[in-house]
Amino acid sequence: MAAHPLISQIEHYIRVTLKNNQVMTTISDEGIESEKGIGALLKLPETKHILGKDLVFEFQALLTENSGPNLRHDLSHGLAEYQKLISSYSIYLWWLCLKLILNPIGPEKK
């Protein structure tokens, strides 16, 4: 049950963190401004610098890549079955978020 709101909060966390670091999270098309999706945000080079390449890789693997469980897609579109919601992927995502709460991150050290 926690996976659905958790994924939305992860996307919000990424977006706010990037905005706080002066990274554009919007695109403008014919005068209409809209927010980039989480997949596009995770592909930005600035994201790897701010969040760290390992965390970006984990988020991509868990949430957006077709080669992974793609939890965001399945939950957002109502495609996730109960077994996927209690899978090791969902538990890993939960623990990853707990880690971020207990150990906030900053720009990657060079």
Contact map, one row per residue, 1 for C-alpha under 8 A:
11110000000000000000000000000000000000000000000000000000000000000000000000000000000010000000000000000000000000
11111100000000000000000000000000000000000000000000000000000000000000000000000000000000000000000000000000000000
11111110000000000000000000000000000000000000000000000000000000000000000000000000000010000100010000000000000000
11111111000000000000000000000000000000000000000000000000000000000000000000110000000000000000000000000000000000
01111111100000000000000000000000000000000000000000000000000000000000000000000000000000000000000000000000000000
01111111110000000000000000000000000000000000000000000000000000000000000000000000000000000000010000000000000000
00111111111000000000000000000000000000000000000000000000000000000000000100000000000000000000000000000000000000
00011111111100000000000000000000000000000000000000000000000000000000000000000000000000000000000000000000000000
00001111111110000000000000000000000000000000000000000000000000000000000000000000000000000000000000000000000000
00000111111111000000000000000000000000000000000000000000000000000000000000000000000000000000000010000000000000
00000011111111100000000000000000000001000000000000000000000000000000000000000000000000000000000000000000000000
00000001111111110000000000000000000000000000000000000000000000000000000000000000000000000000000000000000000000
00000000111111111000000000000000000000000000000000000000000000000000000000000000000000000000000000000000000000
00000000011111111100000000000000000001001000000000000000000000000000000000000000000000000000000000000000000000
00000000001111111110000010000000000000001000000000000000000000000000000000000000000000000000000000000000000000
00000000000111111111000000000000000000000000000000000000000000000000000000000000000000000000000000000000000000
00000000000011111111100000000000000000000000000000000000000000000000000000000000000000000000000000000000000000
00000000000001111111111110000000000000000000011001000000000000000000000000000000000000000000000000000000000000
00000000000000111111111110000000000000000000000000000000000000000000000000000000000000000000000000000000000000
00000000000000011111111000000000000000000000000000000000000000000000000000000000000000000000000000000000000000
00000000000000001111111000000000000000000000000001000000000000000000000000000000000000000000000000000000000000
00000000000000000111111100000000000000000000000000000000000000000000000000000000000000000000000000000000000000
00000000000000000111111110000000000000000000010000000000000000000000000000000000000000000000000000000000000000
00000000000000000110011111000000000000000000000000000000000000000000000000000000000000000000000000000000000000
00000000000000100110001111100000001100001000000000000000000000000000000000000000000000000000000000000000000000
00000000000000000000000111110000111100000000000000000000000000000000000000000000000000000000000000000000000000
00000000000000000000000011111000111100000000000000000000000000000000000000000000000000000000000000000000000000
00000000000000000000000001111111110000000000000000000000000000000000000000000000000000000000000000000000000000
00000000000000000000000000111111100000000000000000000000000000000000000000000000000000000000000000000000000000
00000000000000000000000000011111000000000000000000000000000000000000000000000000000000000000000000000000000000
00000000000000000000000000011111100000000000000000000000000000000000000000000000000000000000000000000000000000
00000000000000000000000000011111110000000000000000000000000000000000000000000000000000000000000000000000000000
00000000000000000000000001111011111000000000000000000000000000000000000000000000000000000000000000000000000000
00000000000000000000000001110001111100000000000000000000000000000000000000000000000000000000000000000000000000
00000000000000000000000011100000111110000000000000000000000000000000000000000000000000000000000000000000000000
00000000000000000000000011100000011111011000000000000000000000000000000000000000000000000000000000000000000000
00000000000000000000000000000000001111111000000000000000000000000000000000000000000000000000000000000000000000
00000000001001000000000000000000000111111100000000000000000000010000000000000000000000000000000000000000000000
00000000000000000000000000000000000011111110000000000000000100010000000000000000000000000000000000000000000000
00000000000000000000000000000000000111111111000000000000000000000000000000000000000000000000000000000000000000
00000000000001100000000010000000000111111111001000000000000000000000000000000000000000000000000000000000000000
00000000000000000000000000000000000001111111001100000001001100000000000000000000000000000000000000000000000000
00000000000000000000000000000000000000111111101000000000000000000000000000000000000000000000000000000000000000
00000000000000000000000000000000000000011111111100000000000000000000000000000000000000000000000000000000000000
00000000000000000000000000000000000000000011111110000000000000000000000000000000000000000000000000000000000000
00000000000000000100001000000000000000000001111111000000000000000000000000000000000000000000000000000000000000
00000000000000000100000000000000000000001111111111110001000000000000000000000000000000000000000000000000000000
00000000000000000000000000000000000000000101111111111001000000000000000000000000000000000000000000000000000100
00000000000000000000000000000000000000000000111111111000000000000000000000000000000000000000000000000000001100
00000000000000000100100000000000000000000000011111110000000000000000000000000000000000000000000000000000011100
00000000000000000000000000000000000000000000001111111011000000000000000000000000000000000000000000000000111100
00000000000000000000000000000000000000000000001111111111000000000000000000000000000000000000000000000000001100
00000000000000000000000000000000000000000000000110111111100000000000000000000000000000000000000000000000000000
00000000000000000000000000000000000000000000000000011111110000000000000000000000000000000000000000000000000000
00000000000000000000000000000000000000000000000000111111111000000000000000000000000000000000000000000000000000
00000000000000000000000000000000000000000100001100111111111100000000000000000000000000000000000000000000000000
00000000000000000000000000000000000000000000000000001111111110000000000000000000000000000000000000000000000000
00000000000000000000000000000000000000000000000000000111111111000000000000000000000000000000000000000000000000
00000000000000000000000000000000000000000100000000000011111111110000000000000000000000000000000000000000000000
00000000000000000000000000000000000000100100000000000001111111111000000000000000000000000000000000000000000000
00000000000000000000000000000000000000000000000000000000111111111011110000000000000000000000000000000000000000
00000000000000000000000000000000000000000000000000000000011111111001111000000000000000001000100000000000000000
00000000000000000000000000000000000000000000000000000000001111111001111110000000000000000000000000000000000000
00000000000000000000000000000000000001100000000000000000001111111101011110000000000000000000000000000000000000
00000000000000000000000000000000000000000000000000000000000111111111110000000000000000000000000000000000000000
00000000000000000000000000000000000000000000000000000000000000011111110000000000000000000000000000000000000000
00000000000000000000000000000000000000000000000000000000000010001111110000000000000000000000000000000000000000
00000000000000000000000000000000000000000000000000000000000011111111110000000000000000000000000000000000000000
00000000000000000000000000000000000000000000000000000000000011101111111000000000000000001000000000000000000000
00000000000000000000000000000000000000000000000000000000000011111111111111000000000000000000000000000000000000
00000000000000000000000000000000000000000000000000000000000001110000111111100001000000000100000000000000000000
00000010000000000000000000000000000000000000000000000000000000110000011111110000000000000000000000000000000000
00000000000000000000000000000000000000000000000000000000000000110000011111111010000000000000000000000000000000
00000000000000000000000000000000000000000000000000000000000000000000011111111111000000000000000000000000000000
00010000000000000000000000000000000000000000000000000000000000000000001111111111000000000000000000000000000000
00010000000000000000000000000000000000000000000000000000000000000000000111111110000000000000000000000000000000
00000000000000000000000000000000000000000000000000000000000000000000000011111110000000000000000000000000000000
00000000000000000000000000000000000000000000000000000000000000000000000001111111000000000000000000000000000000
00000000000000000000000000000000000000000000000000000000000000000000000011111111100000000000000000000000000000
00000000000000000000000000000000000000000000000000000000000000000000001001100111110110000000000000000000000000
00000000000000000000000000000000000000000000000000000000000000000000000000000011111110000000000000000000000000
00000000000000000000000000000000000000000000000000000000000000000000000000000001111111000000000000000000000000
00000000000000000000000000000000000000000000000000000000000000000000000000000000111111100000000000000000000000
00000000000000000000000000000000000000000000000000000000000000000000000000000001111111101100000000000000000000
10100000000000000000000000000000000000000000000000000000000000000000000000000001111111100100000000000000000000
00000000000000000000000000000000000000000000000000000000000000000000000000000000011111111110000000000000000000
00000000000000000000000000000000000000000000000000000000000000000000000000000000001111111110000000000000000000
00000000000000000000000000000000000000000000000000000000000000000000000000000000000001111111000000000000000000
00000000000000000000000000000000000000000000000000000000000001000000100000000000000101111111100000000000000000
00100000000000000000000000000000000000000000000000000000000000000000001000000000000111111111110000000000000000
00000000000000000000000000000000000000000000000000000000000000000000000000000000000001111111111000000000000000
00000000000000000000000000000000000000000000000000000000000000000000000000000000000000011111111100000000000000
00000000000000000000000000000000000000000000000000000000000001000000000000000000000000001111111110000000000000
00100100000000000000000000000000000000000000000000000000000000000000000000000000000000000111111111000000000000
00000000000000000000000000000000000000000000000000000000000000000000000000000000000000000011111111100000000000
00000000000000000000000000000000000000000000000000000000000000000000000000000000000000000001111111110000000000
00000000010000000000000000000000000000000000000000000000000000000000000000000000000000000000111111111000000000
00000000000000000000000000000000000000000000000000000000000000000000000000000000000000000000011111111100000000
00000000000000000000000000000000000000000000000000000000000000000000000000000000000000000000001111111111000000
00000000000000000000000000000000000000000000000000000000000000000000000000000000000000000000000111111111100000
00000000000000000000000000000000000000000000000000000000000000000000000000000000000000000000000011111111000000
00000000000000000000000000000000000000000000000000000000000000000000000000000000000000000000000001111111000000
00000000000000000000000000000000000000000000000000000000000000000000000000000000000000000000000000111111100000
00000000000000000000000000000000000000000000000000000000000000000000000000000000000000000000000000111111110000
00000000000000000000000000000000000000000000000000100000000000000000000000000000000000000000000000010011111000
00000000000000000000000000000000000000000000000001100000000000000000000000000000000000000000000000000001111100
00000000000000000000000000000000000000000000000011110000000000000000000000000000000000000000000000000000111110
00000000000000000000000000000000000000000000000111110000000000000000000000000000000000000000000000000000011111
00000000000000000000000000000000000000000000000000000000000000000000000000000000000000000000000000000000001111
00000000000000000000000000000000000000000000000000000000000000000000000000000000000000000000000000000000000111
